Amino acid sequence: MAAAILVNMDEQLMRGRVYGSDHDDPDPGPRPGRDYAELVGGPLDGLLLDVTGWTAHRLAEETALPTEIGRYGPGGRSVYAPRPSAPGKRDWRHDTP
């Protein structure tokens, strides 16, 4: 089961921002009642991934997230996998076209 992530407010601007939120959203942070995993490493480092409602099977799998800031630019994806020792974190594995 994923756990809500607490993020230090002094960290970089993207930290605490939910992956997929609009850049002009005045409150891009986590919402009450939702479950998040922190993305660690790679181009999406520090963003929170909303995993609310994900099954145990889906939580255990790698996730390929669309991003324009990875190695392959627009249309590329960054792959993150769950960290076995910390279910609330997903570690970057590689970028893919």
TIGUPA-895708 format. One record per atom (N, C-alpha, C, O): atom name; x, y, z. Coordinates in steps of 0.001 Angstrom, whole numbers, plus 500000, padded with zeros to 6 digits. Layout:
# residues N
<'CA', <X, Y, Z>>;
...
//
This chain:
# residues 97
<'N', <500845, 498813, 500000>>;
<'CA', <500000, 500000, 500000>>;
<'C', <500882, 501238, 500000>>;
<'O', <501864, 501305, 500739>>;
<'N', <500543, 502194, 499194>>;
<'CA', <501304, 503447, 499117>>;
<'C', <500973, 504317, 500318>>;
<'O', <499900, 504213, 500913>>;
<'N', <501915, 505168, 500651>>;
<'CA', <501718, 506078, 501773>>;
<'C', <501862, 507502, 501287>>;
<'O', <502603, 507768, 500340>>;
<'N', <501165, 508416, 501924>>;
<'CA', <501299, 509831, 501578>>;
<'C', <502730, 510260, 501869>>;
<'O', <503338, 509790, 502831>>;
<'N', <503258, 511131, 501061>>;
<'CA', <504634, 511590, 501184>>;
<'C', <504642, 512988, 501793>>;
<'O', <503891, 513867, 501370>>;
<'N', <505503, 513179, 502794>>;
<'CA', <505691, 514500, 503363>>;
<'C', <506970, 515069, 502769>>;
<'O', <508006, 514404, 502776>>;
<'N', <506908, 516288, 502258>>;
<'CA', <508041, 516877, 501562>>;
<'C', <508448, 518172, 502250>>;
<'O', <507595, 518994, 502586>>;
<'N', <509751, 518358, 502462>>;
<'CA', <510299, 519547, 503079>>;
<'C', <510049, 520746, 502165>>;
<'O', <510407, 520707, 500988>>;
<'N', <509448, 521794, 502684>>;
<'CA', <509077, 522962, 501885>>;
<'C', <510300, 523721, 501362>>;
<'O', <510152, 524518, 500435>>;
<'N', <511500, 523510, 501915>>;
<'CA', <512691, 524208, 501468>>;
<'C', <513342, 523555, 500257>>;
<'O', <514298, 524110, 499714>>;
<'N', <512869, 522414, 499819>>;
<'CA', <513460, 521724, 498677>>;
<'C', <513099, 522428, 497380>>;
<'O', <512306, 523370, 497375>>;
<'N', <513688, 521964, 496274>>;
<'CA', <513486, 522622, 494975>>;
<'C', <512012, 522785, 494630>>;
<'O', <511156, 522103, 495194>>;
<'N', <511721, 523684, 493707>>;
<'CA', <510360, 524055, 493341>>;
<'C', <509503, 522863, 492954>>;
<'O', <508340, 522805, 493356>>;
<'N', <510027, 521902, 492186>>;
<'CA', <509215, 520779, 491720>>;
<'C', <508843, 519824, 492848>>;
<'O', <507852, 519105, 492726>>;
<'N', <509579, 519791, 493906>>;
<'CA', <509276, 518865, 494992>>;
<'C', <507900, 519175, 495578>>;
<'O', <507568, 520329, 495845>>;
<'N', <507114, 518127, 495769>>;
<'CA', <505778, 518307, 496303>>;
<'C', <504742, 518513, 495220>>;
<'O', <503544, 518522, 495501>>;
<'N', <505182, 518678, 493992>>;
<'CA', <504278, 518836, 492854>>;
<'C', <503846, 517445, 492412>>;
<'O', <504651, 516515, 492378>>;
<'N', <502588, 517315, 492079>>;
<'CA', <502052, 516040, 491621>>;
<'C', <502304, 515904, 490123>>;
<'O', <501999, 516811, 489348>>;
<'N', <502863, 514766, 489724>>;
<'CA', <503098, 514476, 488313>>;
<'C', <501792, 514642, 487542>>;
<'O', <500751, 514130, 487954>>;
<'N', <501851, 515352, 486433>>;
<'CA', <500679, 515551, 485596>>;
<'C', <499875, 516800, 485924>>;
<'O', <498943, 517140, 485196>>;
<'N', <500221, 517489, 487008>>;
<'CA', <499481, 518714, 487330>>;
<'C', <499885, 519816, 486347>>;
<'O', <501006, 519825, 485839>>;
<'N', <498973, 520730, 486089>>;
<'CA', <499249, 521841, 485183>>;
<'C', <500321, 522741, 485777>>;
<'O', <500358, 522961, 486988>>;
<'N', <501201, 523264, 484913>>;
<'CA', <502266, 524152, 485386>>;
<'C', <501726, 525444, 485976>>;
<'O', <502382, 526065, 486811>>;
<'N', <500542, 525853, 485552>>;
<'CA', <499976, 527098, 486083>>;
<'C', <498979, 526851, 487222>>;
<'O', <498302, 527779, 487664>>;
<'N', <498889, 525624, 487690>>;
<'CA', <498010, 525290, 488817>>;
<'C', <498538, 525994, 490069>>;
<'O', <499695, 525795, 490439>>;
<'N', <497715, 526811, 490724>>;
<'CA', <498191, 527523, 491913>>;
<'C', <498453, 526590, 493101>>;
<'O', <499145, 526978, 494043>>;
<'N', <497920, 525385, 493070>>;
<'CA', <498139, 524420, 494150>>;
<'C', <498398, 523037, 493543>>;
<'O', <497512, 522182, 493537>>;
<'N', <499640, 522818, 493022>>;
<'CA', <499947, 521561, 492330>>;
<'C', <500342, 520424, 493268>>;
<'O', <500797, 519373, 492817>>;
<'N', <500171, 520632, 494564>>;
<'CA', <500603, 519649, 495543>>;
<'C', <499599, 518531, 495771>>;
<'O', <498545, 518480, 495137>>;
<'N', <499946, 517644, 496683>>;
<'CA', <499079, 516504, 496981>>;
<'C', <497738, 516935, 497559>>;
<'O', <497629, 517978, 498203>>;
<'N', <496735, 516125, 497322>>;
<'CA', <495370, 516379, 497797>>;
<'C', <495044, 515432, 498945>>;
<'O', <495505, 514291, 498945>>;
<'N', <494271, 515874, 499906>>;
<'CA', <493866, 514997, 501004>>;
<'C', <493087, 513792, 500469>>;
<'O', <492341, 513900, 499495>>;
<'N', <493273, 512656, 501120>>;
<'CA', <492537, 511461, 500757>>;
<'C', <493102, 510711, 499567>>;
<'O', <492504, 509731, 499122>>;
<'N', <494247, 511149, 499034>>;
<'CA', <494885, 510488, 497894>>;
<'C', <496168, 509816, 498372>>;
<'O', <496735, 510215, 499389>>;
<'N', <496625, 508804, 497648>>;
<'CA', <497885, 508122, 497959>>;
<'C', <498908, 508479, 496892>>;
<'O', <498593, 508520, 495703>>;
<'N', <500150, 508741, 497333>>;
<'CA', <501206, 509164, 496427>>;
<'C', <502474, 508351, 496661>>;
<'O', <502738, 507877, 497766>>;
<'N', <503243, 508204, 495601>>;
<'CA', <504589, 507651, 495685>>;
<'C', <505535, 508718, 495154>>;
<'O', <505232, 509388, 494166>>;
<'N', <506665, 508874, 495800>>;
<'CA', <507652, 509856, 495358>>;
<'C', <508508, 509253, 494259>>;
<'O', <508987, 508127, 494394>>;
<'N', <508707, 509994, 493163>>;
<'CA', <509587, 509568, 492086>>;
<'C', <511002, 510000, 492446>>;
<'O', <511240, 511164, 492768>>;
<'N', <511950, 509049, 492389>>;
<'CA', <513316, 509299, 492840>>;
<'C', <514287, 509089, 491677>>;
<'O', <514329, 508012, 491082>>;
<'N', <515059, 510116, 491363>>;
<'CA', <516036, 510040, 490288>>;
<'C', <515402, 510341, 488936>>;
<'O', <514187, 510504, 488821>>;
<'N', <516254, 510410, 487918>>;
<'CA', <515762, 510651, 486566>>;
<'C', <515152, 512023, 486396>>;
<'O', <515261, 512870, 487284>>;
<'N', <514507, 512253, 485257>>;
<'CA', <513988, 513580, 484948>>;
<'C', <512787, 514004, 485787>>;
<'O', <512480, 515195, 485847>>;
<'N', <512110, 513079, 486427>>;
<'CA', <510919, 513422, 487216>>;
<'C', <511197, 513399, 488717>>;
<'O', <510269, 513348, 489525>>;
<'N', <512468, 513436, 489083>>;
<'CA', <512890, 513370, 490482>>;
<'C', <512142, 514363, 491348>>;
<'O', <512071, 515550, 491031>>;
<'N', <511587, 513874, 492438>>;
<'CA', <510918, 514738, 493405>>;
<'C', <509430, 514905, 493181>>;
<'O', <508722, 515358, 494081>>;
<'N', <508936, 514551, 492002>>;
<'CA', <507499, 514655, 491763>>;
<'C', <506767, 513535, 492503>>;
<'O', <507343, 512491, 492807>>;
<'N', <505509, 513771, 492781>>;
<'CA', <504673, 512768, 493427>>;
<'C', <503741, 512144, 492392>>;
<'O', <503102, 512852, 491615>>;
<'N', <503671, 510830, 492388>>;
<'CA', <502804, 510104, 491474>>;
<'C', <501558, 509661, 492228>>;
<'O', <501658, 508963, 493238>>;
<'N', <500400, 510056, 491752>>;
<'CA', <499134, 509669, 492389>>;
<'C', <498878, 508193, 492093>>;
<'O', <498663, 507814, 490942>>;
<'N', <498904, 507368, 493130>>;
<'CA', <498687, 505921, 492986>>;
<'C', <497378, 505489, 493646>>;
<'O', <497174, 504307, 493923>>;
<'N', <496510, 506439, 493891>>;
<'CA', <495222, 506142, 494515>>;
<'C', <494462, 505111, 493679>>;
<'O', <494291, 505290, 492473>>;
<'N', <494015, 504051, 494309>>;
<'CA', <493217, 503034, 493640>>;
<'C', <494016, 502004, 492865>>;
<'O', <493433, 501090, 492281>>;
<'N', <495336, 502129, 492845>>;
<'CA', <496140, 501136, 492141>>;
<'C', <496061, 499802, 492872>>;
<'O', <496052, 499765, 494102>>;
<'N', <496003, 498714, 492124>>;
<'CA', <496000, 497374, 492713>>;
<'C', <497406, 497039, 493194>>;
<'O', <498376, 497687, 492800>>;
<'N', <497511, 496024, 494047>>;
<'CA', <498827, 495578, 494528>>;
<'C', <499697, 495154, 493351>>;
<'O', <500904, 495397, 493347>>;
<'N', <499086, 494522, 492353>>;
<'CA', <499840, 494085, 491172>>;
<'C', <500411, 495288, 490419>>;
<'O', <501581, 495285, 490037>>;
<'N', <499596, 496302, 490211>>;
<'CA', <500062, 497499, 489499>>;
<'C', <501135, 498234, 490291>>;
<'O', <502095, 498744, 489713>>;
<'N', <500976, 498292, 491610>>;
<'CA', <501974, 498950, 492450>>;
<'C', <503319, 498236, 492394>>;
<'O', <504359, 498865, 492588>>;
<'N', <503312, 496932, 492131>>;
<'CA', <504537, 496136, 492107>>;
<'C', <505259, 496199, 490752>>;
<'O', <506401, 495753, 490639>>;
<'N', <504606, 496742, 489741>>;
<'CA', <505180, 496789, 488400>>;
<'C', <505904, 498106, 488133>>;
<'O', <505695, 499105, 488821>>;
<'N', <506768, 498076, 487105>>;
<'CA', <507366, 499312, 486619>>;
<'C', <506282, 500159, 485967>>;
<'O', <505275, 499637, 485487>>;
<'N', <506498, 501467, 485956>>;
<'CA', <505559, 502401, 485358>>;
<'C', <506318, 503292, 484378>>;
<'O', <507314, 503909, 484754>>;
<'N', <505862, 503366, 483127>>;
<'CA', <506476, 504230, 482114>>;
<'C', <505639, 505502, 482016>>;
<'O', <504490, 505467, 481576>>;
<'N', <506220, 506616, 482424>>;
<'CA', <505501, 507883, 482493>>;
<'C', <505912, 508807, 481353>>;
<'O', <507101, 509072, 481181>>;
<'N', <504962, 509299, 480577>>;
<'CA', <505286, 510238, 479500>>;
<'C', <505958, 511496, 480062>>;
<'O', <505516, 512059, 481064>>;
<'N', <507032, 511921, 479396>>;
<'CA', <507703, 513157, 479780>>;
<'C', <508461, 513723, 478594>>;
<'O', <509017, 512980, 477786>>;
<'N', <508477, 515025, 478498>>;
<'CA', <509219, 515701, 477435>>;
<'C', <510639, 516022, 477872>>;
<'O', <511451, 516442, 477048>>;
<'N', <510959, 515837, 479145>>;
<'CA', <512268, 516245, 479644>>;
<'C', <513224, 515081, 479844>>;
<'O', <514292, 515256, 480431>>;
<'N', <512862, 513894, 479369>>;
<'CA', <513744, 512742, 479445>>;
<'C', <514698, 512699, 478266>>;
<'O', <514741, 513626, 477457>>;
<'N', <515452, 511635, 478172>>;
<'CA', <516463, 511449, 477128>>;
<'C', <515886, 511545, 475712>>;
<'O', <516565, 512019, 474801>>;
<'N', <514641, 511099, 475520>>;
<'CA', <514059, 511030, 474186>>;
<'C', <513145, 512206, 473851>>;
<'O', <512524, 512212, 472788>>;
<'N', <513052, 513190, 474726>>;
<'CA', <512267, 514385, 474454>>;
<'C', <510783, 514078, 474293>>;
<'O', <510292, 513088, 474836>>;
<'N', <510065, 514923, 473549>>;
<'CA', <508622, 514722, 473364>>;
<'C', <508325, 513315, 472840>>;
<'O', <508967, 512843, 471902>>;
<'N', <507363, 512668, 473446>>;
<'CA', <507000, 511308, 473060>>;
<'C', <507739, 510249, 473854>>;
<'O', <507386, 509071, 473792>>;
<'N', <508764, 510651, 474604>>;
<'CA', <509526, 509704, 475408>>;
<'C', <508851, 509414, 476742>>;
<'O', <507906, 510089, 477150>>;
<'N', <509363, 508399, 477395>>;
<'CA', <508845, 508008, 478711>>;
<'C', <509999, 507732, 479658>>;
<'O', <511081, 507327, 479234>>;
<'N', <509761, 507952, 480933>>;
<'CA', <510711, 507589, 481977>>;
<'C', <510109, 506445, 482769>>;
<'O', <508949, 506496, 483180>>;
<'N', <510910, 505413, 482977>>;
<'CA', <510431, 504212, 483653>>;
<'C', <510860, 504245, 485120>>;
<'O', <512035, 504434, 485435>>;
<'N', <509889, 504057, 486001>>;
<'CA', <510116, 504023, 487446>>;
<'C', <509607, 502703, 488002>>;
<'O', <508576, 502191, 487565>>;
<'N', <510340, 502151, 488979>>;
<'CA', <509976, 500883, 489592>>;
<'C', <509852, 501077, 491094>>;
<'O', <510536, 501925, 491667>>;
<'N', <508988, 500301, 491737>>;
<'CA', <508842, 500432, 493183>>;
<'C', <510129, 500050, 493905>>;
<'O', <510850, 499148, 493477>>;
<'N', <510405, 500734, 494988>>;
<'CA', <511553, 500405, 495832>>;
<'C', <511067, 499415, 496887>>;
<'O', <510239, 499772, 497725>>;
<'N', <511566, 498177, 496862>>;
<'CA', <511063, 497151, 497786>>;
<'C', <511153, 497549, 499261>>;
<'O', <510281, 497192, 500054>>;
<'N', <512193, 498282, 499628>>;
<'CA', <512373, 498655, 501029>>;
<'C', <511570, 499884, 501435>>;
<'O', <511504, 500217, 502618>>;
<'N', <510958, 500562, 500459>>;
<'CA', <510204, 501784, 500747>>;
<'C', <509036, 501892, 499765>>;
<'O', <509192, 502493, 498702>>;
<'N', <507881, 501332, 500092>>;
<'CA', <506756, 501319, 499159>>;
<'C', <506292, 502701, 498696>>;
<'O', <505621, 502804, 497669>>;
<'N', <506625, 503739, 499410>>;
<'CA', <506215, 505086, 499030>>;
<'C', <507173, 505757, 498057>>;
<'O', <507028, 506943, 497763>>;
<'N', <508162, 504999, 497549>>;
<'CA', <509133, 505569, 496608>>;
<'C', <509213, 504683, 495365>>;
<'O', <509102, 503460, 495449>>;
<'N', <509408, 505329, 494207>>;
<'CA', <509605, 504627, 492939>>;
<'C', <510895, 505158, 492334>>;
<'O', <511031, 506362, 492119>>;
<'N', <511842, 504270, 492060>>;
<'CA', <513159, 504639, 491565>>;
<'C', <513219, 504630, 490038>>;
<'O', <512660, 503750, 489384>>;
<'N', <513912, 505634, 489483>>;
<'CA', <514103, 505732, 488042>>;
<'C', <514975, 504580, 487579>>;
<'O', <515981, 504258, 488211>>;
<'N', <514583, 503955, 486463>>;
<'CA', <515350, 502861, 485878>>;
<'C', <516017, 503294, 484570>>;
<'O', <517215, 503080, 484385>>;
<'N', <515250, 503900, 483669>>;
<'CA', <515785, 504333, 482383>>;
<'C', <514705, 505117, 481640>>;
<'O', <513541, 505142, 482039>>;
<'N', <515127, 505757, 480547>>;
<'CA', <514184, 506424, 479659>>;
<'C', <514003, 505534, 478437>>;
<'O', <514887, 504750, 478090>>;
<'N', <512861, 505660, 477795>>;
<'CA', <512552, 504848, 476635>>;
<'C', <511802, 505705, 475613>>;
<'O', <511069, 506621, 475984>>;
<'N', <511990, 505400, 474320>>;
<'CA', <511281, 506199, 473307>>;
<'C', <509785, 505933, 473320>>;
<'O', <509046, 506524, 472532>>;
//
